[in-house]
Amino acid sequence: MLELTPQQKKISEHDGPALVHAGFPVGGALVFLMAGPATNAATMGAVWKSMGSRVFWTYLTSVVVFSLAAGLLLNNLELPIASVAGHGAHGGIGGIIGPVTGTLLIAGIVWWGMRDIAMRVAAGSEKGNRRLLAVEGMGCVSCVNKVRDALRGLDGILSADVSLEEERATIRITEDFDMESAVRLLDELGYAGRIIPSDE
């Protein structure tokens, strides 16, 4: 059985203080702690699949920019390393970072949630904004996801659902949306797009 050395146990239990204690810059340890869990494969895959490529790249950019900015800021505060490594969790800046970042995270989740709810309510309340597009050439679920994500990325499309079996996309749009732009987008992706009239 593989045994961890005392140093490895210390790092696995208390990553941040152990890194600082080993001579790592305080800001670098913060970047490691912020960006590490937020950019693991499971998290990134879940964000990509559930929210699409636009949100994925926004999320990744935000994690990188904010963790680096926080790390640089922390390095410039010139805190005594012993207090950060040994007592940071019991007071001082360590006692402030948790509540502040937790509050920001909750505020961000609430904002995105309210935005999503508002878009869904707007899409459902406007009777005349549901349109259908025929989409020929899709052969798998990956094609469906590609078409759906691309349509959702167009300004003026509030929601998009794509059916492989029916070879069509159901979209909800704003009043000033140009349907031909959706057809052009499908053509650029390599699929044959066609607007389905409402009486069809």
Short mmCIF file of the C-alpha atoms (twelve columns), coordinates in Angstrom:
data_MODEL
# 
_entry.id   MODEL 
# 
loop_
_atom_site.group_PDB 
_atom_site.id 
_atom_site.type_symbol 
_atom_site.label_atom_id 
_atom_site.label_alt_id 
_atom_site.label_comp_id 
_atom_site.label_asym_id 
_atom_site.label_seq_id 
_atom_site.Cartn_x 
_atom_site.Cartn_y 
_atom_site.Cartn_z 
_atom_site.pdbx_PDB_model_num 
ATOM 1   C CA . MET A 1   0.000   0.000  0.000   1 
ATOM 2   C CA . LEU A 2   1.286   3.454  -0.938  1 
ATOM 3   C CA . GLU A 3   1.915   5.649  2.114   1 
ATOM 4   C CA . LEU A 4   1.956   9.436  1.972   1 
ATOM 5   C CA . THR A 5   4.898   11.224 3.546   1 
ATOM 6   C CA . PRO A 6   4.081   13.702 6.320   1 
ATOM 7   C CA . GLN A 7   4.736   16.567 3.886   1 
ATOM 8   C CA . GLN A 8   2.333   15.080 1.289   1 
ATOM 9   C CA . LYS A 9   -0.337  14.635 3.971   1 
ATOM 10  C CA . LYS A 10  0.091   18.239 5.019   1 
ATOM 11  C CA . ILE A 11  -0.276  19.486 1.419   1 
ATOM 12  C CA . SER A 12  -3.323  17.313 0.764   1 
ATOM 13  C CA . GLU A 13  -5.053  18.539 3.958   1 
ATOM 14  C CA . HIS A 14  -4.112  22.217 3.808   1 
ATOM 15  C CA . ASP A 15  -3.074  23.117 0.262   1 
ATOM 16  C CA . GLY A 16  -2.860  26.878 0.624   1 
ATOM 17  C CA . PRO A 17  -0.902  27.154 3.866   1 
ATOM 18  C CA . ALA A 18  1.364   24.274 2.819   1 
ATOM 19  C CA . LEU A 19  2.218   25.980 -0.465  1 
ATOM 20  C CA . VAL A 20  2.953   29.273 1.296   1 
ATOM 21  C CA . HIS A 21  4.987   27.482 3.938   1 
ATOM 22  C CA . ALA A 22  7.034   25.820 1.171   1 
ATOM 23  C CA . GLY A 23  7.921   29.251 -0.266  1 
ATOM 24  C CA . PHE A 24  5.158   29.681 -2.849  1 
ATOM 25  C CA . PRO A 25  3.965   33.313 -3.190  1 
ATOM 26  C CA . VAL A 26  0.772   33.989 -1.226  1 
ATOM 27  C CA . GLY A 27  -0.999  35.255 -4.343  1 
ATOM 28  C CA . GLY A 28  0.103   32.180 -6.297  1 
ATOM 29  C CA . ALA A 29  -1.393  29.927 -3.625  1 
ATOM 30  C CA . LEU A 30  -4.651  31.879 -3.870  1 
ATOM 31  C CA . VAL A 31  -4.723  31.462 -7.662  1 
ATOM 32  C CA . PHE A 32  -4.151  27.724 -7.200  1 
ATOM 33  C CA . LEU A 33  -6.982  27.472 -4.671  1 
ATOM 34  C CA . MET A 34  -9.430  29.567 -6.720  1 
ATOM 35  C CA . ALA A 35  -8.750  28.295 -10.236 1 
ATOM 36  C CA . GLY A 36  -7.907  24.668 -9.435  1 
ATOM 37  C CA . PRO A 37  -11.335 23.370 -8.335  1 
ATOM 38  C CA . ALA A 38  -13.170 25.703 -10.719 1 
ATOM 39  C CA . THR A 39  -11.329 24.375 -13.785 1 
ATOM 40  C CA . ASN A 40  -11.267 20.634 -13.183 1 
ATOM 41  C CA . ALA A 41  -12.464 18.392 -16.015 1 
ATOM 42  C CA . ALA A 42  -15.806 17.517 -14.426 1 
ATOM 43  C CA . THR A 43  -16.737 21.147 -13.789 1 
ATOM 44  C CA . MET A 44  -15.671 22.294 -17.239 1 
ATOM 45  C CA . GLY A 45  -17.558 19.471 -18.935 1 
ATOM 46  C CA . ALA A 46  -20.714 20.212 -16.950 1 
ATOM 47  C CA . VAL A 47  -20.579 23.928 -17.780 1 
ATOM 48  C CA . TRP A 48  -20.017 23.218 -21.497 1 
ATOM 49  C CA . LYS A 49  -22.828 20.647 -21.758 1 
ATOM 50  C CA . SER A 50  -25.450 22.407 -19.673 1 
ATOM 51  C CA . MET A 51  -24.840 26.043 -20.625 1 
ATOM 52  C CA . GLY A 52  -23.198 26.010 -24.047 1 
ATOM 53  C CA . SER A 53  -19.946 27.299 -25.452 1 
ATOM 54  C CA . ARG A 54  -20.581 31.026 -24.929 1 
ATOM 55  C CA . VAL A 55  -21.165 30.621 -21.172 1 
ATOM 56  C CA . PHE A 56  -18.252 28.152 -20.973 1 
ATOM 57  C CA . TRP A 57  -15.750 30.660 -22.386 1 
ATOM 58  C CA . THR A 58  -17.194 33.449 -20.235 1 
ATOM 59  C CA . TYR A 59  -16.878 31.224 -17.167 1 
ATOM 60  C CA . LEU A 60  -13.311 30.152 -17.977 1 
ATOM 61  C CA . THR A 61  -12.184 33.717 -18.722 1 
ATOM 62  C CA . SER A 62  -13.782 34.972 -15.510 1 
ATOM 63  C CA . VAL A 63  -12.105 32.307 -13.386 1 
ATOM 64  C CA . VAL A 64  -8.682  33.002 -14.890 1 
ATOM 65  C CA . VAL A 65  -8.942  36.807 -14.801 1 
ATOM 66  C CA . PHE A 66  -10.418 37.086 -11.305 1 
ATOM 67  C CA . SER A 67  -8.121  34.500 -9.718  1 
ATOM 68  C CA . LEU A 68  -5.038  36.161 -11.242 1 
ATOM 69  C CA . ALA A 69  -6.267  39.620 -10.214 1 
ATOM 70  C CA . ALA A 70  -6.947  38.427 -6.664  1 
ATOM 71  C CA . GLY A 71  -3.528  36.752 -6.531  1 
ATOM 72  C CA . LEU A 72  -1.734  39.905 -7.695  1 
ATOM 73  C CA . LEU A 73  -3.706  42.026 -5.248  1 
ATOM 74  C CA . LEU A 74  -2.882  39.681 -2.385  1 
ATOM 75  C CA . ASN A 75  0.814   39.709 -3.295  1 
ATOM 76  C CA . ASN A 76  0.825   43.501 -3.255  1 
ATOM 77  C CA . LEU A 77  -0.741  43.653 0.223   1 
ATOM 78  C CA . GLU A 78  2.603   42.429 1.625   1 
ATOM 79  C CA . LEU A 79  1.076   40.330 4.387   1 
ATOM 80  C CA . PRO A 80  3.330   38.546 6.864   1 
ATOM 81  C CA . ILE A 81  3.574   35.008 5.488   1 
ATOM 82  C CA . ALA A 82  3.550   33.378 8.918   1 
ATOM 83  C CA . SER A 83  0.173   34.874 9.782   1 
ATOM 84  C CA . VAL A 84  -1.351  33.791 6.466   1 
ATOM 85  C CA . ALA A 85  0.040   30.285 6.642   1 
ATOM 86  C CA . GLY A 86  -0.589  29.725 10.321  1 
ATOM 87  C CA . HIS A 87  -3.598  31.781 11.368  1 
ATOM 88  C CA . GLY A 88  -5.336  33.052 8.244   1 
ATOM 89  C CA . ALA A 89  -8.422  30.942 8.825   1 
ATOM 90  C CA . HIS A 90  -8.977  32.350 12.325  1 
ATOM 91  C CA . GLY A 91  -9.160  36.026 11.491  1 
ATOM 92  C CA . GLY A 92  -7.654  38.840 9.468   1 
ATOM 93  C CA . ILE A 93  -7.935  38.629 5.722   1 
ATOM 94  C CA . GLY A 94  -8.679  34.896 5.849   1 
ATOM 95  C CA . GLY A 95  -11.811 35.634 7.837   1 
ATOM 96  C CA . ILE A 96  -12.965 38.185 5.261   1 
ATOM 97  C CA . ILE A 97  -12.243 36.384 1.981   1 
ATOM 98  C CA . GLY A 98  -14.675 33.525 2.615   1 
ATOM 99  C CA . PRO A 99  -17.798 35.606 3.310   1 
ATOM 100 C CA . VAL A 100 -17.005 38.113 0.541   1 
ATOM 101 C CA . THR A 101 -16.413 35.491 -2.152  1 
ATOM 102 C CA . GLY A 102 -19.396 33.481 -0.933  1 
ATOM 103 C CA . THR A 103 -21.622 36.547 -1.191  1 
ATOM 104 C CA . LEU A 104 -20.314 37.342 -4.679  1 
ATOM 105 C CA . LEU A 105 -20.888 33.747 -5.793  1 
ATOM 106 C CA . ILE A 106 -24.463 33.719 -4.493  1 
ATOM 107 C CA . ALA A 107 -25.144 37.128 -6.075  1 
ATOM 108 C CA . GLY A 108 -23.807 35.851 -9.417  1 
ATOM 109 C CA . ILE A 109 -25.944 32.696 -9.270  1 
ATOM 110 C CA . VAL A 110 -29.055 34.739 -8.391  1 
ATOM 111 C CA . TRP A 111 -28.348 37.243 -11.198 1 
ATOM 112 C CA . TRP A 112 -27.870 34.533 -13.844 1 
ATOM 113 C CA . GLY A 113 -30.908 32.649 -12.555 1 
ATOM 114 C CA . MET A 114 -33.137 35.729 -12.639 1 
ATOM 115 C CA . ARG A 115 -31.876 36.583 -16.123 1 
ATOM 116 C CA . ASP A 116 -32.671 33.066 -17.334 1 
ATOM 117 C CA . ILE A 117 -36.127 33.144 -15.732 1 
ATOM 118 C CA . ALA A 118 -36.857 36.545 -17.300 1 
ATOM 119 C CA . MET A 119 -35.847 35.247 -20.743 1 
ATOM 120 C CA . ARG A 120 -38.043 32.162 -20.347 1 
ATOM 121 C CA . VAL A 121 -41.010 34.225 -19.172 1 
ATOM 122 C CA . ALA A 122 -40.553 36.616 -22.089 1 
ATOM 123 C CA . ALA A 123 -40.320 33.690 -24.490 1 
ATOM 124 C CA . GLY A 124 -43.454 32.069 -23.110 1 
ATOM 125 C CA . SER A 125 -45.565 35.226 -22.827 1 
ATOM 126 C CA . GLU A 126 -45.117 36.430 -26.398 1 
ATOM 127 C CA . LYS A 127 -47.526 34.405 -28.524 1 
ATOM 128 C CA . GLY A 128 -46.237 35.371 -31.960 1 
ATOM 129 C CA . ASN A 129 -42.545 34.768 -31.467 1 
ATOM 130 C CA . ARG A 130 -42.348 30.976 -31.900 1 
ATOM 131 C CA . ARG A 131 -40.817 29.963 -35.228 1 
ATOM 132 C CA . LEU A 132 -39.801 26.684 -36.820 1 
ATOM 133 C CA . LEU A 133 -36.753 25.937 -38.946 1 
ATOM 134 C CA . ALA A 134 -36.165 22.819 -40.987 1 
ATOM 135 C CA . VAL A 135 -32.608 21.592 -40.437 1 
ATOM 136 C CA . GLU A 136 -31.373 18.917 -42.843 1 
ATOM 137 C CA . GLY A 137 -28.067 17.102 -42.518 1 
ATOM 138 C CA . MET A 138 -27.921 16.393 -38.780 1 
ATOM 139 C CA . GLY A 139 -26.796 12.845 -38.081 1 
ATOM 140 C CA . CYS A 140 -26.128 12.629 -34.346 1 
ATOM 141 C CA . VAL A 141 -26.624 14.230 -30.947 1 
ATOM 142 C CA . SER A 142 -23.405 16.200 -31.418 1 
ATOM 143 C CA . CYS A 143 -24.941 17.850 -34.487 1 
ATOM 144 C CA . VAL A 144 -28.062 18.709 -32.463 1 
ATOM 145 C CA . ASN A 145 -25.949 20.314 -29.731 1 
ATOM 146 C CA . LYS A 146 -23.894 22.222 -32.299 1 
ATOM 147 C CA . VAL A 147 -27.014 23.638 -33.991 1 
ATOM 148 C CA . ARG A 148 -28.746 24.416 -30.677 1 
ATOM 149 C CA . ASP A 149 -25.710 26.211 -29.216 1 
ATOM 150 C CA . ALA A 150 -25.154 28.197 -32.393 1 
ATOM 151 C CA . LEU A 151 -28.800 29.298 -32.558 1 
ATOM 152 C CA . ARG A 152 -28.808 30.257 -28.879 1 
ATOM 153 C CA . GLY A 153 -25.735 32.375 -29.551 1 
ATOM 154 C CA . LEU A 154 -27.542 34.600 -32.075 1 
ATOM 155 C CA . ASP A 155 -28.780 37.943 -30.775 1 
ATOM 156 C CA . GLY A 156 -32.559 37.969 -30.886 1 
ATOM 157 C CA . ILE A 157 -33.068 34.263 -30.185 1 
ATOM 158 C CA . LEU A 158 -34.485 33.796 -26.690 1 
ATOM 159 C CA . SER A 159 -34.523 29.990 -26.724 1 
ATOM 160 C CA . ALA A 160 -33.810 27.157 -29.146 1 
ATOM 161 C CA . ASP A 161 -34.722 23.475 -29.076 1 
ATOM 162 C CA . VAL A 162 -33.550 21.119 -31.806 1 
ATOM 163 C CA . SER A 163 -35.023 17.726 -32.709 1 
ATOM 164 C CA . LEU A 164 -32.910 15.168 -34.551 1 
ATOM 165 C CA . GLU A 165 -35.911 12.951 -35.356 1 
ATOM 166 C CA . GLU A 166 -38.054 15.758 -36.774 1 
ATOM 167 C CA . GLU A 167 -35.057 17.515 -38.376 1 
ATOM 168 C CA . ARG A 168 -36.177 20.885 -37.136 1 
ATOM 169 C CA . ALA A 169 -35.473 23.620 -34.622 1 
ATOM 170 C CA . THR A 170 -38.083 25.426 -32.566 1 
ATOM 171 C CA . ILE A 171 -36.949 28.917 -31.659 1 
ATOM 172 C CA . ARG A 172 -38.454 31.816 -29.733 1 
ATOM 173 C CA . ILE A 173 -37.355 35.169 -31.033 1 
ATOM 174 C CA . THR A 174 -37.633 38.882 -30.360 1 
ATOM 175 C CA . GLU A 175 -39.953 40.886 -32.597 1 
ATOM 176 C CA . ASP A 176 -37.160 42.485 -34.625 1 
ATOM 177 C CA . PHE A 177 -35.252 39.240 -35.286 1 
ATOM 178 C CA . ASP A 178 -34.399 38.469 -38.937 1 
ATOM 179 C CA . MET A 179 -35.177 34.788 -39.589 1 
ATOM 180 C CA . GLU A 180 -32.881 34.777 -42.616 1 
ATOM 181 C CA . SER A 181 -29.903 35.255 -40.282 1 
ATOM 182 C CA . ALA A 182 -30.763 31.913 -38.646 1 
ATOM 183 C CA . VAL A 183 -30.937 30.237 -42.059 1 
ATOM 184 C CA . ARG A 184 -27.560 31.735 -43.020 1 
ATOM 185 C CA . LEU A 185 -26.066 30.501 -39.740 1 
ATOM 186 C CA . LEU A 186 -27.291 26.955 -40.426 1 
ATOM 187 C CA . ASP A 187 -25.808 27.110 -43.923 1 
ATOM 188 C CA . GLU A 188 -22.468 28.263 -42.472 1 
ATOM 189 C CA . LEU A 189 -22.526 25.278 -40.105 1 
ATOM 190 C CA . GLY A 190 -22.988 22.928 -43.056 1 
ATOM 191 C CA . TYR A 191 -26.704 22.169 -42.653 1 
ATOM 192 C CA . ALA A 192 -29.555 22.973 -45.007 1 
ATOM 193 C CA . GLY A 193 -31.806 25.433 -43.197 1 
ATOM 194 C CA . ARG A 194 -35.284 26.506 -44.260 1 
ATOM 195 C CA . ILE A 195 -37.974 28.584 -42.562 1 
ATOM 196 C CA . ILE A 196 -41.110 26.525 -41.983 1 
ATOM 197 C CA . PRO A 197 -44.241 28.633 -42.580 1 
ATOM 198 C CA . SER A 198 -46.683 28.789 -39.647 1 
ATOM 199 C CA . ASP A 199 -49.391 26.963 -41.622 1 
ATOM 200 C CA . GLU A 200 -47.159 23.962 -42.409 1 
# 
